[in-house]
Every structure is written in structure tokens, then in C-alpha cells.
């Protein structure tokens, strides 16, 4: 088992542990509007669509020393999500396709301002703002 799988397994265990993070873990639902464009292979435009994804994560806040008043504000929310548990939703069913959040996505009632991943590529950290 590589480092990524170890980190994800340890975090998933902490997410499930009643003595760990289980009481703070919340469902996460995200969406992204994808603009249509011209597709030369079909000789026309492709209609706009929406990509949906779901998972679970821990919503938290930023430390006082991280808040600078412009890039990170006091009301911003920090979301930690396991990459292997954030999956695309297709036709109302959760697929096995991993989802990658992007800046501008709507995530659980917030707008994603920044998206980063840890060096092991096991988790997403998403900066959210109302």
C-alpha cells in the first residue's frame, strides 16, 4: 500500500470513528456549470451541462493567522475531503468516477474560491465562501 492509500485509509477510519471525527463529518454536494461550445466533429454547438459530485468531508474554519482580510476572510470555510470518496453523480446515481473540484464550483451552498491537494494526492482542501 502506497502513501496515498495509507493516508486515505487512516482518514476514512477517523471519519468513521465515533471517538474521532464521525460527529463532524458532513455530506458534501458539488456542482459545476460547463459551458457549451463549438464542436467541429458534429458541425455545431454542444449545449451547456452541469456536472454533479458527492462525498463527505469536514467543514472547518481558518486560523486567525491565516486570515488576511482579502484572500481569506473571517467567514470563509475550509473543507477537507478525501479524494477517493468524492465521486461524480450521473443520472441521479453515484458513479465510480472520481471528481475533481474546481474554483467557481458550488459546494454545499458555498462557492469554491481555492482548491488544493496534499502532496500525497489523498485529500482536497477547498476554500469556500457564501
C-alpha positions as CSV (number, residue, x, y, z in Angstrom):
1,X,0.0,0.0,0.0
2,X,1.4,3.4,-1.0
3,X,1.4,6.6,1.0
4,X,-1.7,7.9,-0.7
5,X,-3.7,4.8,0.1
6,X,-2.4,4.8,3.7
7,X,-3.4,8.4,4.3
8,X,-6.9,7.8,2.7
9,X,-7.4,4.7,4.8
10,X,-6.3,6.4,8.0
11,X,-8.6,9.4,7.3
12,X,-11.5,7.3,6.3
13,X,-11.1,5.4,9.6
14,X,-11.0,8.7,11.5
15,X,-14.1,9.9,9.6
16,X,-16.0,6.7,10.7
17,X,-14.7,6.6,14.3
18,X,-17.3,7.7,16.8
19,X,-14.4,8.8,19.1
20,X,-12.7,10.5,16.1
21,X,-14.3,12.8,13.5
22,X,-17.5,11.0,12.9
23,X,-19.6,13.7,14.6
24,X,-18.1,16.4,12.4
25,X,-18.2,14.6,9.1
26,X,-20.9,16.0,6.8
27,X,-22.2,15.2,3.3
28,X,-20.7,17.2,0.5
29,X,-22.6,18.0,-2.7
30,X,-21.0,20.0,-5.5
31,X,-21.9,21.2,-9.0
32,X,-20.2,22.9,-11.9
33,X,-21.8,24.5,-14.9
34,X,-20.0,23.6,-18.1
35,X,-20.5,26.0,-21.0
36,X,-21.3,24.6,-24.3
37,X,-19.1,25.3,-27.3
38,X,-18.5,24.7,-30.9
39,X,-17.6,21.1,-31.8
40,X,-16.2,20.7,-35.3
41,X,-16.7,16.9,-35.3
42,X,-20.5,17.4,-35.1
43,X,-20.5,20.6,-37.0
44,X,-22.4,22.6,-34.3
45,X,-22.5,23.7,-30.8
46,X,-22.6,21.5,-27.8
47,X,-25.3,22.5,-25.2
48,X,-24.3,23.6,-21.7
49,X,-24.4,21.0,-19.0
50,X,-23.9,20.6,-15.3
51,X,-21.5,18.2,-13.6
52,X,-22.5,17.0,-10.1
53,X,-20.4,15.3,-7.4
54,X,-20.9,14.0,-3.9
55,X,-18.8,12.8,-1.0
56,X,-18.3,13.6,2.6
57,X,-15.9,15.9,4.4
58,X,-15.1,18.0,7.4
59,X,-16.0,21.7,7.4
60,X,-13.8,23.9,9.5
61,X,-12.6,27.5,9.8
62,X,-9.3,29.2,9.1
63,X,-6.8,30.0,11.9
64,X,-6.5,33.7,12.8
65,X,-3.0,33.9,11.4
66,X,-4.3,32.6,8.0
67,X,-6.9,35.3,7.7
68,X,-5.6,38.3,5.7
69,X,-9.0,40.1,5.1
70,X,-8.8,39.8,1.3
71,X,-7.8,36.4,0.0
72,X,-9.0,34.6,3.2
73,X,-11.8,36.3,5.1
74,X,-13.1,35.6,8.6
75,X,-16.4,34.0,7.2
76,X,-14.6,31.7,4.8
77,X,-14.9,27.9,5.4
78,X,-12.2,25.3,4.9
79,X,-13.4,21.9,3.7
80,X,-11.3,18.7,3.8
81,X,-12.5,15.9,1.5
82,X,-10.9,12.5,0.7
83,X,-10.2,12.4,-3.0
84,X,-11.2,8.7,-3.2
85,X,-14.6,9.5,-1.7
86,X,-15.5,12.5,-3.9
87,X,-17.4,10.8,-6.8
88,X,-19.3,12.1,-9.8
89,X,-23.1,11.7,-9.9
90,X,-24.6,10.7,-13.2
91,X,-28.3,10.3,-13.8
92,X,-29.0,10.6,-10.1
93,X,-26.7,7.7,-9.3
94,X,-23.2,7.9,-7.7
95,X,-20.7,6.6,-10.1
96,X,-17.2,5.2,-9.5
97,X,-15.7,8.2,-11.4
98,X,-13.6,10.4,-9.1
99,X,-14.5,14.1,-9.1
100,X,-12.0,17.0,-9.0
101,X,-13.5,20.2,-7.6
102,X,-12.6,23.4,-9.3
103,X,-12.6,27.1,-8.5
104,X,-16.1,28.5,-9.1
105,X,-17.9,25.3,-8.2
106,X,-21.0,25.4,-5.9
107,X,-20.2,23.2,-2.9
108,X,-22.8,22.6,-0.2
109,X,-24.3,26.1,-0.6
110,X,-20.9,27.9,-0.9
111,X,-18.7,29.0,-3.8
112,X,-15.3,27.4,-4.2
113,X,-12.5,30.1,-4.2
114,X,-9.5,27.9,-4.0
115,X,-8.8,24.2,-4.4
116,X,-5.6,22.4,-3.4
117,X,-4.5,18.9,-2.7
118,X,-2.0,17.5,-0.3
119,X,1.4,16.2,-1.6
120,X,0.2,12.5,-1.4
121,X,-2.9,13.5,-3.5
122,X,-5.1,11.9,-0.9
123,X,-7.3,14.9,0.1
124,X,-8.7,18.1,-1.3
125,X,-8.8,21.3,0.7
126,X,-11.4,23.7,-0.6
127,X,-11.8,27.3,0.4
128,X,-15.5,28.2,0.5
129,X,-17.3,31.5,0.7
130,X,-21.1,32.4,0.8
